[in-house]
């Protein structure tokens, strides 16, 4: 007899209770819960290693929350495309939900996770994802021609760093999530698929 999906643990590793977490981590998790209505399992799983939790989210926020020429939706496109290529269930599901919300588009995440080359995106976004995928899967092949192609679409050096940094960070995140067998929250699956009720 197989276990139902809801009975499976969220991680292969021990997950501390909120009461046992350091105060700063517990406060951050409770703030996320208040904003979203649930606690994304990545927060609980990474609380297993408090120093790494802090470092992970500091770098995540530095890449995903900064200003610049990439929209928040485009940043999520990078995460979803590269996570799909790296077969990371958690990141595709969780960041797919965020992408749908950011872009106000219920189909964009499924398109990008499956094959961004066929997705309804702009040529600029396609060039961005071409480069992100190369950094994620074949970073040793990145060369000046990649930078020239991005500059032809109006990306500057900060943008190019952002694209590469997000792809590289989530390549690491994808591997951690797969190592942990991190399970996405059921709530993510439906987010952004239907217009919000008024």
Buried (B, 14 or more C-beta within 10 A) or exposed (E): EEEEEEEEBBBEBEBBEEEEBBEEBBEBBBEBBEEBEEBBBBBBBBBBEBEEBBEBBEBBEEBBEEEEEBEBBBBBBBBBBBBBBBEBBBBBBBBBBBBBBBBEBBEBBBBBBBEBEEBEBEEBBBBBBBBBBBBBEEEEEBEEEBBEEBBEBEBEEEBBEBBBBBBBBBBEBBEBBBEBBBBBBEBBEEBBBEEEEE
